Amino acid sequence: MCVQDESTGLEFLPKKNRYYIGEEVVVECQEGYGLQGESNSIQCVSSQNSPWPVAWVPPVPKCTVRYRSRFNESEMFLSCS
């Protein structure tokens, strides 16, 4: 079984805890992130050339920050005079 990569900004579709050999997954980035990698479609495969018995092929892409929102809800406050 393959598991989701928990890198920042990364989303696996469909969303599941485990993926079985042969299952294909679409990888997307959350808003504000850009996808960097060979493909956004990956497959869980049996692997003899890895320290683990399964692997994602092609490798899981990464999501890198493209921009940050200027609005931060946690910094918002109201002032009453």
C-alpha positions in Angstrom: 0.0 0.0 0.0 1.1 3.5 -0.8 0.3 6.5 1.5 -0.2 10.2 0.9 2.8 12.4 0.9 2.1 15.0 3.6 4.1 17.8 2.1 2.8 21.3 2.5 0.3 22.4 0.0 -0.1 19.0 -1.6 -3.5 17.3 -2.2 -4.1 13.7 -3.4 -7.4 13.0 -5.3 -9.2 10.9 -4.5 -8.5 11.6 -0.8 -7.8 8.4 1.0 -5.5 7.2 3.8 -4.1 4.3 1.7 -3.8 3.4 -2.0 -3.3 -0.1 -3.4 -0.9 -1.2 -6.0 -2.3 -0.2 -9.4 -4.3 2.8 -8.2 -3.7 6.1 -9.9 -3.9 9.4 -8.1 -4.1 13.0 -9.3 -1.9 15.4 -7.3 -2.9 19.1 -7.0 -1.5 22.0 -5.1 -3.6 24.2 -2.7 -4.2 27.8 -3.7 -1.0 29.8 -3.6 1.3 26.9 -4.5 2.7 25.7 -7.8 3.2 22.1 -8.9 6.8 21.1 -9.6 7.4 17.6 -10.9 7.3 15.2 -13.8 3.5 14.7 -13.7 0.4 15.4 -11.7 -0.8 11.9 -12.3 1.0 9.2 -10.3 0.5 5.4 -9.7 1.2 3.2 -6.7 3.4 0.3 -8.0 5.3 -2.6 -6.6 9.0 -1.8 -6.3 12.1 -4.0 -6.2 14.6 -1.0 -6.6 13.5 0.8 -3.5 14.0 0.3 0.3 10.2 0.1 0.4 8.0 -2.6 -1.2 5.8 0.1 -3.0 6.5 3.4 -4.6 4.8 6.2 -6.5 5.7 6.4 -10.2 6.6 8.9 -11.4 7.8 10.4 -8.1 5.4 12.5 -6.1 5.7 16.2 -7.3 6.2 19.0 -4.9 4.2 22.1 -4.3 6.2 25.3 -3.9 4.9 28.7 -2.7 3.9 31.0 -5.5 2.3 33.7 -3.4 0.9 34.3 0.0 -2.4 36.0 0.7 -2.1 39.5 2.1 -5.2 39.0 4.2 -4.5 37.1 7.4 -7.7 36.5 9.3 -5.8 35.9 12.5 -4.5 39.4 12.4 -7.9 41.0 11.9 -9.4 43.0 14.8 -12.2 45.5 15.4 -11.8 48.8 17.1 -14.7 50.6 18.7 -14.3 54.3 19.7 
